[in-house]
Amino acid sequence: MNELARPGKLLPETPIADDGDDLHFCSTCAFGSVCLPVGVDKAALRELHMLVEHVGPYHAGDAIFRTNEPFAALFAVRAGMIMTRLVDDVGREQVLGFHLPGEMVGLNAIHPEKYP
């Protein structure tokens, strides 16, 4: 995985969303439905956007975290899909789920402070 794309690492420049204007960016955010109906303006969205660490893009086969790694971040799927899976000691893969744009990944790692 690209060192810049690892959780906890900032990319050199994190421009405002590259998928449209500030409001369009929120259409793929898991919390977009909370912010927009109450009238968050573009300036406030820009400030919020700058507080969020933006990593990626990830490509097919890239890992965003591995089992038992320390919890470092939550991930919001903006485009594409994330597959969560387990690989046993023999190398057999069990697919746990698929996460689509607007969904959050990593919530189940907050309390144990490591990714399951």
NUGU-688238 format. One record per residue: chain; residue number from 1; residue in three letters; x, y, z of N, C-alpha, C in turn. Coordinates in steps of 0.2 Angstrom, whole numbers. Each point is the difference from the previous one (the first is absolute). Example, Ala and Ser with C-alpha at 12.3 -4.5 7.8 and 13.67 -1.06 7.14 Angstrom:
2
  chain    n  res     nX     nY     nZ    caX    caY    caZ     cX     cY     cZ
      A    1  ala     66    -28     39     -4      6      0      4      6      0
      A    2  ser     -2      5     -4      4      6      1     -4      5      3
This chain:
116
  chain    n  res     nX     nY     nZ    caX    caY    caZ     cX     cY     cZ
      A    1  met      4     -6      0     -4      6      0      4      6      0
      A    2  asn     -2      5     -4      4      6      0      0      3      7
      A    3  glu      6      2      2      1      3      7     -4      6      1
      A    4  leu     -1      4     -5     -4      6      1     -8     -2      1
      A    5  ala     -2     -6     -2     -7     -2      1     -1     -4      6
      A    6  arg      5      0      4     -1     -4      7     -4      4      5
      A    7  pro     -5     -3      4     -3      4      5      5      4      4
      A    8  gly     -2      6      2      4      4      4      5      4     -4
      A    9  lys      1     -1     -6      4      4     -4     -4      5     -4
      A   10  leu      2      6     -1     -3      5     -4      3      0     -7
      A   11  leu     -4      1     -5      2      1     -6      3      7     -1
      A   12  pro      5      1     -4      3      7     -1     -5      6      0
      A   13  glu     -5     -1     -4     -5      5     -1     -6     -3      0
      A   14  thr     -5      2      4     -7     -2      1     -5      5     -3
      A   15  pro     -1      0     -7     -4      5     -2     -7     -1      2
      A   16  ile     -5      5     -1     -7     -1      1     -2     -6     -5
      A   17  ala     -5     -3      2     -3     -6     -4      1      1     -8
      A   18  asp      3     -5     -3      1      0     -7     -6     -3     -4
      A   19  asp     -6     -1      3     -5     -3     -3     -6      5     -1
      A   20  gly      1      6      0     -5      5     -1      1      6      5
      A   21  asp     -5      4      1      1      5      5     -1     -3      7
      A   22  asp      0      5      5      0     -3      7     -6     -3      2
      A   23  leu     -6      2     -3     -6     -4      2      0     -7     -4
      A   24  his      2      0     -6      0     -7     -3      5     -5      4
      A   25  phe      5      3      3      5     -4      4     -4     -4      5
      A   26  cys     -5      4      3     -4     -3      6     -4     -5     -2
      A   27  ser     -2     -1     -7     -5     -5     -2      3     -7      1
      A   28  thr      6     -1      0      3     -6      1      3     -2      7
      A   29  cys     -1      5      5      2      0      7     -5     -4      4
      A   30  ala      2     -4      5     -5     -4      4     -4      5      4
      A   31  phe      3      6      2     -4      5      4     -3      6     -4
      A   32  gly      0     -1     -7     -2      6     -4     -7      1      1
      A   33  ser     -4     -5      2     -8      1      1     -1      4      7
      A   34  val      5      0      4      0      4      7      1      7     -1
      A   35  cys      6      1     -4      2      7     -1     -5      5     -4
      A   36  leu     -1     -3     -6     -3      4     -5     -7      2      1
      A   37  pro     -5     -4      3     -6      3      2     -1      5      5
      A   38  val      5      1      4      0      5      5      3      6     -3
      A   39  gly      3      0     -6      2      7     -3      7      1      1
      A   40  val      5     -5      0      7      2      1      2      3     -7
      A   41  asp      3      6      1      2      4     -7      6     -3     -2
      A   42  lys      2      2     -6      6     -2     -4      6      2      4
      A   43  ala      1      5      3      6      2      4      1     -4      6
      A   44  ala     -6     -2      4      1     -5      5      2     -7     -2
      A   45  leu     -3     -2     -6      2     -6     -3      7      0     -2
      A   46  arg      3      5     -2      7      0     -2      4      0      6
      A   47  glu     -2      3      6      4      0      6      0     -8      3
      A   48  leu     -6     -3     -1     -1     -7      3      5     -4     -5
      A   49  his     -1      1     -6      4     -4     -5      8      0      2
      A   50  met      2      6      2      7      0      2      2     -3      6
      A   51  leu     -5     -2      4      2     -4      6      0     -7     -1
      A   52  val     -3     -2     -5      0     -8     -2      6     -1     -4
      A   53  glu      4     -6      2      5     -2     -3     -2     -4     -7
      A   54  his      3      2     -5     -2     -4     -7      5     -4     -2
      A   55  val     -1     -6     -1      5     -5     -2     -3     -3     -6
      A   56  gly      5     -3     -4     -2     -4     -6      1      4     -6
      A   57  pro     -2     -2     -6     -5     -5     -1      4     -7      1
      A   58  tyr     -4     -5      2      2     -7      1     -2     -3     -6
      A   59  his      3     -5     -2     -1     -4     -6     -2     -7      2
      A   60  ala     -3     -4     -4     -2     -7      1      6     -4      3
      A   61  gly     -1     -3      5      5     -4      4      4      3      5
      A   62  asp     -1      7      0      3      4      6     -3     -1      6
      A   63  ala      4     -1      6     -3     -1      6      0      7      4
      A   64  ile     -6      2      3      0      6      4      2     -1      7
      A   65  phe     -2     -6      2      3     -3      7      0     -7      0
      A   66  arg      3     -3      5      1     -7      0     -2     -2      7
      A   67  thr     -2     -7      1     -2     -2      6      5      1      6
      A   68  asn     -2      2      5      4      2      6      4      6      0
      A   69  glu      0      3     -5      4      7     -1     -4      5      5
      A   70  pro      4      4      4     -3      5      4     -5      4     -4
      A   71  phe     -5      2      4     -5      4     -3      3      7     -2
      A   72  ala      0      3     -6      3      6     -2     -5      5     -3
      A   73  ala     -6     -3     -3     -4      5     -3     -6     -4     -2
      A   74  leu     -6      4     -1     -6     -2     -4      1      2     -7
      A   75  phe     -3     -4     -4      0      1     -7     -7      1     -3
      A   76  ala     -1      5     -4     -6      2     -3      1     -2     -8
      A   77  val     -4     -5     -2      0     -2     -7     -3      6     -4
      A   78  arg      4      3     -5     -3      5     -4     -1     -2     -7
      A   79  ala      3     -5     -2     -1     -3     -7      3     -7      0
      A   80  gly     -3     -4     -4      2     -7     -1     -3     -4      6
      A   81  met      4     -5      2     -3     -5      5      6     -2      4
      A   82  ile     -1     -2      6      5     -3      5     -3     -7      2
      A   83  met      4     -5     -1     -2     -7      2      4     -1      7
      A   84  thr     -3     -2      5      3     -2      6      0     -8      0
      A   85  arg      6     -3      2      1     -7      0      4     -2      5
      A   86  leu      0     -7      2      5     -3      4      3     -5     -4
      A   87  val      7     -1      2      4     -6     -3      2     -4      5
      A   88  asp     -2     -7      0      2     -4      5      8     -2      0
      A   89  asp      2     -4      4      7     -3      1      2     -4     -7
      A   90  val     -5     -3     -3      1     -4     -6      0      4     -6
      A   91  gly     -2      7      0     -1      4     -5     -7      0     -3
      A   92  arg     -5     -3      3     -6      1     -3     -3      6      2
      A   93  glu     -4      3     -5     -3      7      1     -7     -1      1
      A   94  gln     -3      4      5     -7      1      2     -2      7     -1
      A   95  val     -4      1     -4     -2      7     -2     -6      2      6
      A   96  leu      2      6      3     -5      2      6     -5      5     -3
      A   97  gly      2      4     -5     -5      5     -2      3      4     -5
      A   98  phe     -5      4     -3      2      5     -5     -3      7      2
      A   99  his      4      5      0     -2      7      2      0      4     -6
      A  100  leu     -5      4     -1     -2      4     -6      1      7      2
      A  101  pro      0      5     -5      1      7      1     -5      2      5
      A  102  gly      2      4      5     -4      3      5      1     -4      7
      A  103  glu      3     -6      0      0     -4      5      7      1      4
      A  104  met      0     -1      6      6      0      5      3     -6      1
      A  105  val      7     -1      0      3     -6      1      5      1      6
      A  106  gly      0     -5      4      5      1      6     -3      1      7
      A  107  leu     -7      1      0     -3      2      6      1     -6      5
      A  108  asn      0     -6     -2      0     -5      5      8     -1      3
      A  109  ala      4      5     -2      7     -1      3      1      6      5
      A  110  ile     -5      4      2      1      5      4      1     -2      7
      A  111  his     -5     -5      3      1     -2      7      5     -5      1
      A  112  pro      2     -5     -4      5     -4      1      7      3     -1
      A  113  glu      0      6     -4      5      4     -2      5     -4     -5
      A  114  lys     -3     -4     -3      3     -4     -6     -5     -2     -4
      A  115  tyr      2     -1     -7     -4     -3     -5     -1     -7      1
      A  116  pro     -7     -2      0     -1     -7      1      2     -4     -6
